Amino acid sequence: MSVQVEKLEKNMAKLTIEVSAEEFEAAIEKAYQKEKGKIALPGFRKGKAPRKMIEKMYGAGVFYEDAANMVIPEAYDKALKECEEEIVSRPSIDVTQIEAGKPFIFTAEVALKPEVTLGEYKGVEIPKKEIQVTEEEVQAAIDKERDSNSRTIDVDDRPVENGDMIKLDFDGSVDGVPFEGGKSSNYPLTIGSASFIPGFEEQLIGAKIGEELDVNVTFPEDYHAEELQGKEAVFKCKVNEIKVKELPDADDDFAQDVSEFDTLEEYKADIRKNLQAQKEEAAKREKENDVVAKIVENAAMEIPDAMVDEQVSRMADDFTRRIESQGITMEQYMQFTGMTPDKLQEQMKPEALKRIQNSLVLEAIAKAENIEISDEKLDEEIAKLAESYKMEADKLKELMGDYEKEQMKNDLAIQAAVDLVTGAAREV
């Protein structure tokens, strides 16, 4: 096997990979042995037809595709090891020569890791952030805790008000014709939650239990069901139940119930302290982001589109796993949101590009500053990780492969680069 590298524009390259005629012949024979049991020819028992007879009947290239699929992955992996370039995308494969008795030749177009020209990265100026916890924020935290400790009570002596939790029968139609998903019984709805079409919930305010009423709405132009977009609809509704939340009073008794403190003032002071710590941590992250954005702006690099596409693909896979972990399929998510795979990936591109730029610039800084992570430092981080998983550090280290350890070292070097440039930044 041989490989030739041709540099293209914008950090792309074409690898021309040649597999010997002997290797390709062996792959054709292997494909024949694998498939012959499925092929029947007149005069031969199934699976007993000679290869030459099958090729004569179905064409000389009958096994070429299967043979190519066997050869390409192994040949490409070997080419990557021989090639000195750092490849950062999946290959775009094109077969250029495929014929028995001749070398098998294919090309793989790939993205190469871009070179980064660093600009100023020490002492960059960023806006100074003021950290302040307001009384409104403290009160909001208390109110959230009160809401968590509330109880629901039935209401039967007044009509629906904003904020009520109701159970509702509804039956929707457009021009008198019912539509899919437009009917339900005892549907739980919180008035004011904006869960329904704009204008729907407001028309239920004032309705009494058992009262029937018509709710008139217009579906939004961007509604996920195309057949309903912009259409006027009528929902025949009936309120079956009204409930409200009863919140505990914010007093010393409440503080004792929900915390370790005896008084409301002590509880408030603790909330303030925690909010201050949260804001300081958020400010630290925001400062890091501002500094990295500034040094990326000062740097120069040319990112190949294929590298961005590769990052988008990984982000889309991660997004799919998160959605499905919530018990929702991607098909359902697309239906609920009106999203499409193409639109989702297009929306991810700016973030994908940002992640690539950040990573490349920080790697370049780590290299320029000779930041290296020792085995001792790696062991310290593995010990921390093991503790979080309630495992023995040695056991976790045994489970980690060389790639995972190198990736952890790389992540630590990047974080060290972030710490360096953030510490050197000036807030103005």
N, C-alpha and C positions, 0 to 999 in steps of 0.2 A: 504494500500500500504506500502511496505517496500523496503529499498534500502541497498545494501551492496557494499562497495568500496574495490576493490583489486588493490593495487599499482603495476604497471608494470615497465619495464625498460624505461629509458630515459624520465622520467616525463610523462609517460602515465598511465592511470588508466582504469579499467573496472568496470562500475556500473552494478550490477545485480539488476533489478527492478522487483518486484513481485506485480501484481495486483490481488485482491481477485477474487475468482470464481464468486461471486455475481456481482461485477462490470463488469466482462467480459461478463457474461450472459446478463446483461442490454445492453451492447454494441452490442451483437449479435441480440438482439430483436430490437434495434434501427436500425441496418443495414437491418434487414428483413422489418421493416415498411417503410424504405426509398426505398427499391428495389422491393417490391412485386408488385407495379403497373406496372413494366416492364415484369413480368413473367406470362406466360399463361400455365396452365396445362389442359389436357383433363378432361372435366367434371366440370371445374370451370371457372367462368368469370374472365377476366384479372384483376389481383389485388386482387382476392378473395381467392386464393389458400392458405390453412393453411401452416404455417411454417414447420410443421413436414412432410407434403406431399412434399414440395419443397426440404427439406433436404434428404428425401428418394429418390427422383428422381435424384437430382444433387450431392448428397453426403453430409455427415454431416458437412463438412467444407465449404459449399457454401458461407457462410457469414463471415467466419473467417477473410479474408483479409480486408474487409471493417471495421469490428469490431476492428481489430488491429490498423488500420489507425486512428480510432477514439480515441482509448485508449492511444496509445503511446505518442502523443504530450503532453497531460495533465499530464500523469504519469511522463514523463521525466521532465517537468517543476516543479512538486512537488518534484522530487528527487533532483533537483538542489538546491531547497530551504532547504531541509533537509541535504544535503551533505555540509560538512564544507570546501571542497576543492574549489579552484578558477579555474574554467574550462575556457580554452582559445581556444577551437576549436569546430566545429560542431561534433555531435556524429556519430559514425559508428554503426548502429543498427543491431542486430542479434536476431531473435526470437528463444528462446530455448524450450519453452513449450507453445503449443496452442491447447486446447481441451476443449470442453464444460464440465462444471461441475468441472473443475480444475482451479487453479490459472493460470493466464496468466503471463509468465515470459519472459523477454527480457534483453539483455545486451546492454550497450552503451559504446563503447570505446572512450575515450576523452583524450585530452592533458591537463595537469595541468600547471599552471603558475610556471615557474622555480624559484628556489631560486638563488639569486645572492650573490657571495662572492666578495666583493669589494677589489681591490688592492689600490695602491696609486692613489688618485684623487685630492689632493691639491698640488699645486706646481709642476705639471708636466711640462717638458720642450718641447717646440715646436719651429720650425724654425721661425725666425723673417722675416717679409715681408716688403719690401721697397715699398712705394707708390710714384709713379712719373707719371706725365702727360707729354707726349711728344708732340713736335710740330706736329709730324705725326698724332697723335690722334686728335688734335685740327683741323688740316686740313681735316682729314677724316670726322669729324662732319660737317664742313662747306660744304664739297663736297656732303654729304648726303642731306643737306638742299637745296643745289643748284639743286640736282637731283629732289627733291620733288617739286621745283618751276620751273622745266624745261617745255618746250613745244615741241611737236612733229611736225616735218615738213616733207613733202614729198620730196623724192629724185628721180629724173628721168634722171640724166645726168651722172651716173656712176654705175658700178656693185656693187654687195653686198660686204660689208666689215664687219670685226668683230665688234660686238656691234650693228649692224643694227637690226631694228625690221621689219620683213618681213611678207608677207602673201603668203602662199605656197600651191600649189596643189601637192599631191603625191599619188602614187599608187604602193604599194610594192608587190613583188612576190618572192617565193622560187622555183627554178627550173621551172620558168614560170607559177607557180600556185599561184593565189592570196591567201592571208590569212586574217583571221578575224582581223579587226582593222587596216589594212595596207593601207587604202585609206581615203583621206580627201580632201576637197576643201577649199581654203582661210584659211588655218590653221595659226594662229598667232604664230610666233617663233622669239625669240631673239637669234641672232647668238652669240655663246660663252656661252650660258646659261647652256649647257650640259643637255638639256631637252630630247634630243634624244639619240639613240644608239651611243656609241663612234665612232667617225669618220664621222658621218652623217653631222653635221653642218659645219665642216671644208671644205667639198667638195662643199658647196654652195657658198663659198667665190669666188668672181670673176664672178658669174652668173649675167646676165643682165635681166631686166624686160622683160617678155614674152619669154625668152629663155628656151628651154626644155633640160634637161640633165639627165643622169643616175647617181645615187648615189649608189655605191657598199659598203655594210657593212656586218659584221659578227655579229650575235646575241651573246651576252655573254653566257657563259656556265651556269650561274646562272639566266638567264632570267626567269621572272615569268611564261611565257607560255612555258611549257615543250616541246611542239611540235616544238618550234622555237629555243631551246637552241643549240648554236654552229652552227646554219645553216647560210649559205651565202645567202644574199638577194640582190635584185636589186629594187631600188625605182625610178620610172620615175617621175621627178619633174619639176615644172614650177613656177618661181617666178612671182607673180602678182603685188606686191607692196613693196616698200622700204621706210621706215621712219627712221629718226634719232632724238635723243633728242638734243635740243638746250638749253644749260645751261646758266643761267645768270652769268655775271662776278662777281667775289668776290670783291666788292668794297663798298664804303660808302653807295651808293644808295641801294645796295643789303641788307646791314645791316639794313638800315632804313625800308625796305620793310618787312623783316622777324622778326624784333625784336623791342624793345623799345629804341635801342641805335642809336646814330647819326653817329658813325664811325665804321669801320670794326675792328679797334683795340679794342674798347670798347666791341664789340660783341664777339671777340675772348677771351677777358679776362673773360667774363661771361661764355662762353663755358668751359674754363679752370677750373673755379670755380666749375661748375656743374659736370664736369668729376672728379675733385678731390673728391667731396662729394660722388659720385657714387663709386669711387674706395675705399674710406674709409669705406663705408657701406659694400662693397663686401669683403674687408679685415677683417672686424669684423665678418662677417658670416664664412669666411674661417678659422679664428682663432677659432671660436666656434667649427666648424667641426673637426679641427685638435685636439683640446683639448678632445672633446668627443671620437674621434677615439682612442686617447691615453689611456683614462681611461677605455674604453671598452676592449682594448688590455690587460690592467692590471687586469681586472676582470675575474672571472670564473663563467660559467653557462652552463647548458646543455639544448639546445633548442630542443623540440620535433618536428619531421618532420610535424606532423599535425598542429602545430602552424604556421609553415612557410607556409604550404598550405593554411591555413585560410587567412593569410596576402596577399598571392599571389592572392587569389580569390577576396579580396576587391580591390586590386590594379587593377586587370583585369576589374572589374566592373567600377571603376573610369575611366580607360582608354577608355572603351567602351562608356561611357557617353560623354567624351571629343570628341571622334571621331564623334559620332552621332550628337553632337551639331554643328559640322561643315557641316552638311548635307550629311555625308557619312555613309553608313551602314558598319558594321564590315565585312560583306561578301565582299563588294567592297574593303575595306581596305586590306583584306587578298589577294584578287585577284591582286590588284595593286602592293603589296609589296612581294608577294610570301610567306608571313608568314602563319603559321598555329596556331590554338589555343594552341596546345602543345608546339610549339617552343616559342610562345610569353610568356607563363607562365614560361617556363624554363629560359628564359632571365630575367624574373622578380625576380627569386629566390634570387640572391645575394643581391639585394636592399631590398627585403622583410626581409631577415635575418638581414641585417644591421639595418633596422628600429626597429625590435624587440629588438635587443641587445641594441641599444641606449636608447629605452624607458625603458627597464628593469633596466639598470644601473642608469639612471637618477632618476627613481622612488626610487631605493635603496638609492641613495645619499640624496634625499629629505627626506626619512624616517630617515636615519642616522643623518641628520642635523636638524631633527625636524622642517622641513619647512612645515608650514600650512598656508593656504590662508583663511583670515578672510572674514566674510560676507561683511564687509565694502570694502575690496579690490575687492571682486567679483562685488559689486555694481558699483565701479569705472570702471571696465572693461566693464560691461554691458552698462554703460552710454556712453563710447567711441564707443562701437559697435552700439548703438542706433543712435549716431550722424552720423556715417558713412552711416547708412540706412535712415537717416532723419526721425527718429521715436522718440517718447517719451520713455525715459528709463523705466518708470513704465509699459508702454504698452508692451515693448519687454520682460520685466521680467515676466509679466503675461503669455506671450505666451510660455515661456521656461518651460519645465518640470523639475522635480527634477534630472532626469538623465543628461539632458543638463547642468544644473548648476554644478553638481558634475564633469562632464567631463571638463567644463571650469576651475573649481578649480584645477583639476588634471593637465591640460595643463599649468596653471599659476605656479603651484608648480614645474613642470619640467623645465619651463623657468627660474625660480628662481635658480634651481640647475645648469642650464647651466651658468647663470650669476656668480654664486659662484665659480665654477671650472675654468671658463675663467678668472675671476678677479684674481684668485690665481696662474694662470699659469705663467711660466717664458719663455720669448722669448729669444732665444740664436742664 
